[in-house]
Amino acid sequence: MKQLMTVIPLRSISAGLCVATLMLASCRPARVVPSSATAKRSAEKSRTAVVTESSKSKPEIARRSASSEKTGYPATEYYGNSWDTEYLRLSSSQAPVGTVRLTINGAFVVPVCGRINSEFGPRNGAMHTGIDIKVEPDAPVYCAFDGMVRMAKNYGDYGNIVTVRHENGLETVYAHLNSIAVNVNQRLKAGDRVGGGGRTGRASGVHLHFETRFKGEPFNPRLLIDFENCRLQSTTLALNEYSYRKYGKNLQTGVPVKKETSTSAILPVLHVVQKGDTLYSLARRYETTVEQLRKLNRLTEQSTIQTGQQLRVK
């Protein structure tokens, strides 16, 4: 097959090469040679940046480290980096030596406001490590304080369990749940639903088994919560070795432990509105008045409450 050849004048080739050369040159990044004044300013700026970074005070660096730790697991000052998602009792569990005072900050929501079926303490020859509260099947169970979920699983006699660690070192435990509504490592706010009431695990009836723990050891939840009035006992909690015994008494000597009081203001108690709730029914439940509920929540006579709404009741 004959190949077709196009004859291009030499002058055109030369011109084309010149154009291509110019285009290639224009595509290359231009090298900028800084003037002596510009170079001097750049060097001065670099020296200033180095001096500024190296001259940060140690407290400032410590604050920055603490801030970064705040985004991790709660209460690292008590637990370090220990974060066991499998077992309730920690390998380093121990009752406090001396008295430990913890501050209760932020909002508080009663997990379940109902009749107490069984108290903390010895029961049938064994230690009952929490309080059993009557609850309706699948009724919402709420997180008491802000915190992070450490456990959310089926756990032997506890059935479906959720354990939440809070920023002050306390842990709250919600057991025998019919369903679990949270995941491990999930951040929760007070009033968030952790699950529904049930009788999973070893339970004789539908109820919430509720525990309060510090450094892995359970203590009487009544030291923290007034269940009859659905509110906190105080904004400070004093724990010692006797806090883990029924009636705050040393079981070896029988000597009562002096109850520590606090003059701190009581934190507000919140209620998450459920279907069928009215201001009148809530006033009766929390032993207050409709007028007081309206005042606390800035409601008018024409205001209506909605399911899922948080109301301050005390």
C-alpha positions in Angstrom: 0.0 0.0 0.0 1.3 3.4 -0.9 1.8 5.8 2.0 0.7 9.3 1.5 3.2 11.9 2.4 2.6 15.5 3.1 5.3 17.9 2.2 5.7 20.6 4.8 7.8 23.6 4.0 11.0 23.9 6.2 10.0 27.4 7.1 6.8 26.2 8.7 8.6 23.6 10.7 11.0 26.1 12.1 8.1 28.4 13.0 6.2 25.6 14.7 9.3 24.6 16.8 9.6 28.2 17.9 6.0 28.3 19.0 6.2 25.0 20.8 9.3 26.1 22.6 7.6 29.3 23.8 4.5 27.4 25.0 6.7 24.9 27.0 8.6 27.7 28.6 5.3 29.4 29.6 4.1 26.2 31.3 7.1 25.9 33.6 6.7 27.5 37.0 8.6 30.7 37.3 11.4 30.7 39.8 11.2 33.7 41.9 14.4 34.9 43.4 13.5 36.8 46.6 15.1 40.1 47.2 17.4 40.5 50.1 14.7 42.5 52.1 12.1 39.7 51.5 14.5 37.0 52.6 15.4 39.0 55.8 11.7 39.3 56.7 11.0 35.6 56.1 14.0 34.6 58.3 12.8 36.9 61.0 9.3 35.5 60.9 10.6 31.9 61.2 12.7 32.9 64.3 9.7 34.5 65.9 7.5 31.4 65.4 10.2 29.2 67.0 10.6 31.5 69.9 6.8 31.7 70.4 6.3 27.9 70.4 9.2 27.1 72.7 8.3 29.9 75.1 4.9 28.3 76.0 4.6 27.8 79.7 4.3 24.4 81.3 0.8 25.1 82.7 -0.4 26.0 79.3 1.0 22.8 77.8 -0.6 20.8 80.7 -4.0 22.5 80.1 -3.7 21.5 76.4 -2.9 17.9 77.4 -5.8 17.8 79.8 -8.1 19.1 77.1 -7.1 16.4 74.7 -7.6 13.8 77.4 -11.1 15.1 77.9 -12.1 13.9 74.5 -11.2 10.3 75.5 -12.6 8.1 78.2 -14.1 9.7 81.2 -12.4 10.0 84.7 -8.9 9.0 83.6 -7.6 10.4 86.9 -9.3 7.4 88.6 -9.1 4.7 86.0 -6.2 5.6 83.8 -6.7 4.2 80.3 -8.6 1.2 81.7 -11.8 0.7 79.6 -13.2 -2.8 79.9 -16.2 -3.4 77.7 -16.6 -7.1 78.7 -16.7 -7.2 82.5 -18.6 -5.2 85.0 -16.2 -5.5 87.9 -12.8 -4.1 87.1 -9.5 -6.0 87.7 -8.4 -3.0 89.8 -11.6 -2.8 91.8 -11.1 -1.5 95.4 -13.1 0.4 98.0 -11.7 3.9 98.7 -9.1 4.3 101.5 -10.2 7.2 103.6 -12.9 9.5 102.3 -13.4 10.4 98.7 -15.6 13.4 97.9 -17.1 13.6 94.5 -19.0 16.5 93.0 -22.1 15.9 91.0 -22.2 18.3 88.1 -24.6 18.8 85.3 -28.2 17.6 85.0 -29.8 14.6 86.7 -32.7 12.4 85.5 -34.2 9.6 87.5 -33.6 6.4 85.6 -37.0 5.1 86.7 -39.4 6.6 89.2 -41.2 3.7 90.8 -41.7 1.5 93.8 -38.5 0.0 95.4 -38.9 -3.8 95.4 -35.5 -4.8 96.9 -32.9 -2.8 98.7 -29.1 -2.8 98.5 -27.4 -5.2 100.9 -27.4 -8.8 102.1 -30.2 -10.9 100.6 -30.7 -14.6 100.8 -27.2 -15.2 101.9 -25.6 -13.1 99.1 -24.9 -9.5 98.6 -27.5 -7.6 96.5 -25.3 -5.0 94.8 -28.1 -2.6 93.7 -31.7 -1.5 94.1 -34.6 -3.1 92.2 -37.2 -0.6 91.0 -40.6 -1.6 89.6 -41.0 -0.7 85.9 -43.5 -1.5 83.2 -42.4 -3.8 80.4 -40.5 -1.9 77.7 -41.0 1.4 79.6 -38.1 3.8 79.0 -35.1 3.6 81.3 -33.0 6.8 81.3 -29.3 7.6 81.8 -28.9 9.4 85.1 -26.0 11.7 84.2 -23.9 12.7 81.2 -21.3 10.0 80.4 -20.0 7.3 78.1 -21.3 3.8 77.6 -18.7 1.2 78.8 -20.8 -1.9 78.5 -23.9 -2.8 76.4 -24.5 -6.5 76.2 -26.2 -9.6 77.6 -24.3 -10.4 80.8 -25.3 -13.6 82.6 -27.6 -13.1 85.6 -27.8 -9.3 84.8 -29.5 -10.1 81.5 -29.2 -7.1 79.1 -27.0 -4.6 80.8 -25.8 -1.0 80.2 -23.0 0.5 82.2 -22.2 4.2 81.9 -19.1 5.9 83.2 -19.4 9.5 84.2 -16.9 12.3 84.3 -16.6 12.4 88.1 -15.6 8.7 88.2 -19.0 7.2 89.1 -20.5 4.4 87.1 -24.2 3.6 86.8 -25.5 0.2 85.9 -28.9 -0.6 84.3 -29.8 -4.3 84.2 -32.5 -6.8 83.2 -33.4 -4.6 80.3 -35.8 -6.0 77.7 -33.9 -4.0 75.0 -30.7 -2.0 74.7 -30.9 1.4 72.9 -27.2 2.4 73.1 -23.8 1.3 71.9 -20.4 0.9 73.6 -18.3 4.2 73.5 -21.5 6.2 72.8 -21.7 9.6 74.6 -24.9 10.1 76.5 -26.7 13.0 78.1 -28.8 12.8 81.2 -32.2 11.7 80.1 -31.1 9.8 77.1 -32.9 6.4 76.8 -30.5 3.4 77.5 -33.2 0.8 77.0 -36.6 -0.6 78.0 -37.7 -2.2 81.2 -37.7 -6.0 81.3 -36.8 -9.3 83.1 -33.9 -10.7 81.2 -31.3 -12.7 83.0 -32.0 -13.9 86.5 -35.1 -11.9 87.5 -38.3 -12.9 89.2 -40.3 -10.1 87.6 -40.1 -7.0 85.4 -37.9 -4.5 87.2 -34.8 -2.3 86.8 -31.8 -3.5 88.7 -29.9 -0.2 89.2 -26.4 0.0 90.6 -24.0 2.8 91.5 -20.2 2.0 91.5 -17.0 3.8 92.1 -13.7 2.2 90.9 -15.5 -1.0 90.2 -17.1 -1.4 93.7 -20.9 -1.1 94.2 -22.2 1.2 96.9 -25.7 1.9 98.1 -27.5 4.0 95.5 -29.5 5.6 98.3 -26.4 7.5 99.3 -26.8 9.3 95.9 -30.5 9.3 95.1 -33.7 10.0 97.0 -35.9 7.5 95.2 -39.1 8.4 97.0 -38.8 12.0 95.8 -37.0 11.2 92.6 -34.1 13.6 93.3 -30.5 13.7 94.3 -29.5 13.6 98.0 -26.9 16.3 97.4 -24.5 17.7 94.9 -21.5 16.2 96.7 -21.0 12.5 97.6 -18.7 11.3 100.3 -17.5 7.7 99.9 -15.5 5.6 102.3 -15.0 1.9 103.1 -18.3 1.9 104.9 -20.3 3.3 102.0 -20.3 -0.2 100.6 -22.2 -1.7 103.5 -26.0 -1.7 104.2 -27.2 1.2 106.4 -23.8 2.9 106.3 -22.5 0.6 109.1 -19.2 -1.2 109.7 -20.3 -4.8 109.6 -17.3 -5.9 111.8 -17.9 -3.5 114.7 -21.5 -2.4 114.1 -20.5 1.2 114.7 -22.6 3.6 112.6 -20.8 5.9 110.2 -21.5 9.5 110.7 -23.5 10.8 107.8 -21.7 13.6 106.0 -23.8 16.5 104.9 -23.4 19.2 102.3 -24.6 22.7 102.1 -24.4 22.7 98.3 -27.6 23.5 96.4 -29.6 20.6 95.1 -29.4 20.0 91.4 -32.6 20.3 89.3 -34.5 17.1 88.7 -35.6 16.6 85.1 -38.5 14.4 83.8 -38.8 13.2 80.2 -42.4 13.6 79.1 -44.1 10.3 78.2 -47.3 9.6 76.3 -50.2 10.4 78.6 -48.3 12.7 80.9 -49.9 16.0 81.9 -48.8 18.8 84.2 -51.4 17.6 86.7 -50.2 14.0 86.7 -46.6 15.1 87.0 -47.4 17.5 89.9 -49.0 14.6 91.8 -46.1 12.2 91.0 -43.4 14.6 92.2 -45.5 16.1 95.0 -45.5 19.7 93.7 -48.1 21.9 92.0 -49.0 22.7 88.4 -48.2 26.3 89.0 -44.7 25.5 90.3 -44.1 23.3 87.2 -45.2 26.1 84.9 -42.9 28.5 86.8 -39.9 26.2 86.6 -40.3 25.6 82.9 -41.6 29.1 81.9 -44.9 27.7 80.7 -48.1 29.6 80.3 -51.7 28.3 80.9 -51.9 27.9 77.1 -48.7 25.9 76.8 -48.8 22.2 76.0 -46.1 19.6 76.7 -44.9 17.2 74.1 -43.7 13.6 74.3 -39.9 13.5 74.7 -39.8 17.0 76.1 -37.6 17.5 79.2 -39.3 19.3 82.1 -37.8 20.4 85.4 -39.9 19.1 88.2 -37.9 20.1 91.2 
